[in-house]
C-alpha cells in the first residue's frame, strides 16, 4: 500500500461508533484514491434510491496517492456523495492543507454515515477520533468557526466547516476550508449539514510510505523545478485564475446578465490588473504548490477580507449579475464563503431571478421588496443572506436550485435556467463553443467546467465546428483532468504552467511500487468516469439522453453583443455532438454505457449488467 495511508476511518453519526478498517487494495488498484475511491464507495455503500439528505446517504472524504507528498500541487482531495441538488453523483474537490493532514493522520478516506441527533464536530488527532458537541457552534459562519476551532484546538489543526447554508439544507451548500477554499459543487455541504456535522478538525503526525523514496524525490523535484521555470509562473502567481476574465470577455465567453451575452460592457473594471491593484493583499497557495494562485484580498469599501474572488466567482457574482465593481464582487464572495454557499450555483440562481424580475415574471412582492435589477449589488448581498437562511419566499425558492425554481415559477422562465442535470452552469458562455457546450452537457456532476475545459480548443480549431474530433477532445480532457482528482493533485501545474504529463506515471510508479504507464492511468480514469455515469443510471429514474440536454439559451437564443453577437449553436448541432460523444464512449443512443464497454473497463461485475 505504498503511497496510501492504508486505512479508512468510518464514522457512524447516528450512534457515534467510530472504527478503522484497511483501505481495500484491489479498489485502489482499480480506481486509485480521492475521486476514484469516492466513486467506488458511493456505488458500493449507498443503497439505490437513498434520500440524499437521509441517514442512508454517505459523505466520503478521500485523499489521493499523491496527496501530501512532494509532488507539485499535491494538496487536493475529494468529497463524494449523492447530490441533493441533482439527485445523481456529486464529487467536489478542494485544495488547501486538509488532504495532507488527513493522510498524515493515517487515513485514505473518512466515511461519514448516518445522521447525528444533535450538532457535532469530528475531532481527529492521529489515532484518536471522536465526535464532540457542536451545539455552541451551530449557526456560526465558516470563517468564524474555523478561527474559533484553531484557537481552541491549536493552529496546526486543519478544519473543514459548513456554514448556515449547510445547516439550512440549501441544496448547493459548500464545505469550507483554509479560510476561503471551497468544496463547492453539488451540495456536499448540504449533506454534511443534514448529518448535523458542523465541522471536521484534523491533526496528523505520521508519514506516507514510499516505495522508492530517492526516485520519487528526484521526479518530484524535477517536476517542481519545471513549474518554477515555467514562462507563465509569474503571471499566474500575480493574478491567479482572475487572469482568465479579460480573455473570456474578449472571446465572448464571460457570462453576462444570466448568460444573455458573453461580453460585459464594464468588463475592464473586473479584470485581473484592477483586482490586483485595488484589493489583493497577498498570495496564498495550497499544500506543496509552486504557484500560489490564491489571492487574499481586502475590500475597503465593505471592510471585508476574502480569499478571492477566483474567476468563477468573478463571472457568476460579477458580470452574470451585471455587477461591475470588484469590491462588490469581493463582498458577495465573502458572504457566500462565510454562509457556506457555492458561488457558482448561487450566482446562477440569482441571475435567473434578476432576469425574471426584469422581464416582469417576478414582482417586488415576490422579491420581498428587493429591486432585483441586474447590477444591483446591495440586492445581491441581501438575497445571498436570504438564500443561506431560506428567508422569504424567494430566498427559500432559490435555495432549491435554479432548475427547481424555474419549474415552480414557470411562464417560460425554464428557458433562462442555465443548468445541466440540475447543476447551475459555471462561468463560460457556450453560445458559440461546441466542445465546451458538450463538456457541460456531459460533465459527470452537471454543468461544471473543471471536467473538460475545452473552450480554448474551440477557439483554436473553429468555434462552431461539429466534428468527431471535438467530441474526442472532450473525452480526452474528461480523462486527464479527473485523473488528477483521483491522484489528489492540482491540474493547474499542467494546464497553466505546462508541466509535462510525462511526470505522472513515473511518479506513481516510484511512489507505489506498482508499474504505471500514462495509458494505464487514463484507462483507470475512464473506468471511474463510466462508474460515475452508472451512478446516474442507477439513481435517476428514466435517466437518459434528455439529462444531457444543453441549456435552451445556448441552442435557441442568439448571444447579445460582443464578439459572439448573434451566435448560437443550433439544437441539431448539439445533438450531433452528443451522438459523436456517445459513440466514441461506447454508450448507446440514450447515453447508457453498453455492456461491452463496461466489460472492457472491468466494471461489468461491479455494476452487474
Ligand atoms: Fe492550489 Fe492554485 Fe496551487 Fe492549484 S495552483 S495547488 S489551486 S494554489
Boltz pocket constraint, residues with backbone or C-beta under 6 A from the ligand:
constraints:
  - pocket:
      binder: B
      contacts: [[A, 73], [A, 74], [A, 75], [A, 95], [A, 96], [A, 284], [A, 285], [A, 286], [A, 287], [A, 289], [A, 290], [A, 291], [A, 292], [A, 293], [A, 294], [A, 490], [A, 491], [A, 492], [A, 493]]
      max_distance: 6.0
